[in-house]
Amino acid sequence: MNNKAVASKSETITENIFRNAYGVNAFIEKSAIPKDKYKFTSKKNTGNSGYPDFLREEGDEYVIIVECKSTAKDHKQAEDETKHYIGDISKKYNSVGIAVSGQGGSDFRVTYFITPTGSKTLEISGINQLNAGIFLQRIFKRNRILSH
């Protein structure tokens, strides 16, 4: 088995951890993201289109973007790619980003970002785990405070 196949399988495990935390149907999968609505660019800056692993629309107010990586040692890459995708849509949408990496236990990391429309991306500190509701509610509440 080549290294690419191993990495792909491992990232699938991370994606499944995310799906289990938020619910299987809570987010749109990469392949189903509306290409005509969201004009993401390749994270490799090839000039082609590229898409995050997951996306969720929160009414007309927010778009949540998720990028997963297989190991915690790749967490910086997950963060950079999450911020890249947020940058693609932040002129039009308030954006929340979730960078997820690892396979669980001590090899698991999560970072949350928020970018109010047209503003700078901010890391939301103090939230370092996945949880289906309370953490996103904190992010939305904190953003309302920051934008008022």
C-alpha positions in Angstrom: 0.0 0.0 0.0 1.4 3.4 -0.9 1.6 6.3 1.6 -1.1 8.3 -0.2 -3.6 5.5 0.5 -2.6 5.3 4.1 -3.0 9.0 4.6 -6.4 9.0 2.9 -7.6 6.3 5.2 -6.4 8.1 8.3 -8.0 11.3 7.3 -11.3 9.4 6.8 -11.0 8.4 10.5 -10.6 12.0 11.5 -13.6 13.0 9.3 -15.6 10.2 11.0 -14.7 11.6 14.4 -16.0 15.0 13.3 -19.2 13.4 11.8 -19.9 11.5 15.0 -19.5 14.7 17.1 -21.9 16.9 15.1 -24.1 14.3 13.4 -23.8 12.6 10.0 -26.1 15.0 8.2 -25.2 18.2 10.1 -22.6 19.4 7.5 -22.5 19.2 3.7 -19.7 16.9 2.5 -17.0 18.3 0.1 -18.5 16.6 -2.9 -22.0 18.2 -2.3 -20.9 21.8 -1.6 -22.8 24.0 -4.1 -20.0 24.9 -6.6 -22.1 27.8 -8.1 -22.7 29.4 -4.8 -19.3 29.0 -3.1 -16.3 30.0 -5.2 -13.4 28.4 -3.3 -9.9 28.3 -4.7 -7.4 25.5 -4.4 -5.5 25.5 -1.2 -2.4 24.7 -3.3 -2.9 28.0 -5.2 -3.1 26.3 -8.6 -5.8 28.7 -9.8 -8.3 25.8 -9.9 -11.3 25.3 -7.6 -10.9 23.5 -4.3 -13.2 22.8 -1.4 -13.1 22.3 2.3 -14.0 18.8 3.8 -17.3 20.1 5.2 -19.5 23.1 5.1 -22.6 24.2 6.9 -24.8 27.2 6.3 -26.3 28.8 9.4 -29.2 30.7 7.8 -27.9 33.8 5.9 -25.6 34.8 8.8 -22.8 32.2 8.9 -21.0 29.6 6.9 -19.0 27.1 8.8 -16.0 25.5 7.1 -14.2 22.4 8.4 -10.8 21.1 7.3 -9.5 17.7 8.7 -6.0 16.2 8.7 -5.1 12.7 9.8 -2.6 13.5 12.5 -2.1 16.2 15.1 1.4 16.9 13.7 -0.5 18.2 10.6 -2.7 20.5 12.6 -0.9 23.7 11.5 -1.7 22.6 7.9 -5.4 22.1 8.9 -5.5 25.6 10.4 -3.8 27.2 7.4 -6.2 25.5 5.0 -9.2 26.4 7.1 -8.1 30.1 7.1 -7.5 29.9 3.3 -11.1 28.7 2.7 -12.5 31.3 5.1 -10.6 34.0 3.2 -12.3 32.9 -0.1 -15.7 33.7 1.2 -15.3 36.2 4.0 -16.1 39.2 1.8 -19.6 37.8 1.4 -20.2 35.7 4.5 -19.6 35.7 8.2 -17.4 32.6 8.5 -16.5 30.1 11.2 -13.7 27.7 10.6 -12.9 24.5 12.4 -9.5 22.8 11.9 -9.5 19.2 13.1 -6.6 16.8 13.3 -5.7 13.5 14.8 -7.2 10.1 15.5 -8.4 10.8 19.1 -6.9 10.9 22.5 -3.6 12.8 22.9 -3.3 12.9 19.0 -6.4 15.0 18.6 -6.6 18.8 18.1 -9.3 21.3 17.3 -9.0 25.0 16.6 -11.9 27.4 15.9 -11.7 30.6 13.9 -14.2 33.3 13.1 -14.2 36.0 10.4 -17.0 38.5 10.5 -17.8 39.6 6.9 -14.9 41.7 5.5 -12.9 41.5 8.7 -9.8 39.8 10.0 -9.8 36.1 11.0 -9.6 35.6 14.7 -8.8 32.4 16.6 -11.3 31.5 19.3 -9.3 30.5 22.3 -10.4 28.2 25.1 -12.3 25.7 22.9 -10.2 22.7 22.2 -12.7 19.9 21.6 -15.6 18.9 19.4 -19.1 19.2 20.8 -22.3 19.4 18.8 -23.7 22.6 20.2 -22.3 24.5 23.0 -19.0 25.5 21.4 -20.6 26.8 18.2 -23.1 28.7 20.3 -20.2 30.3 22.2 -18.6 31.3 18.9 -21.8 32.9 17.6 -22.4 34.7 20.9 -18.8 35.9 21.0 -19.0 37.2 17.4 -22.2 39.2 18.2 -20.3 40.8 21.1 -17.3 41.5 18.8 -19.4 43.0 16.0 -21.5 45.3 18.3 
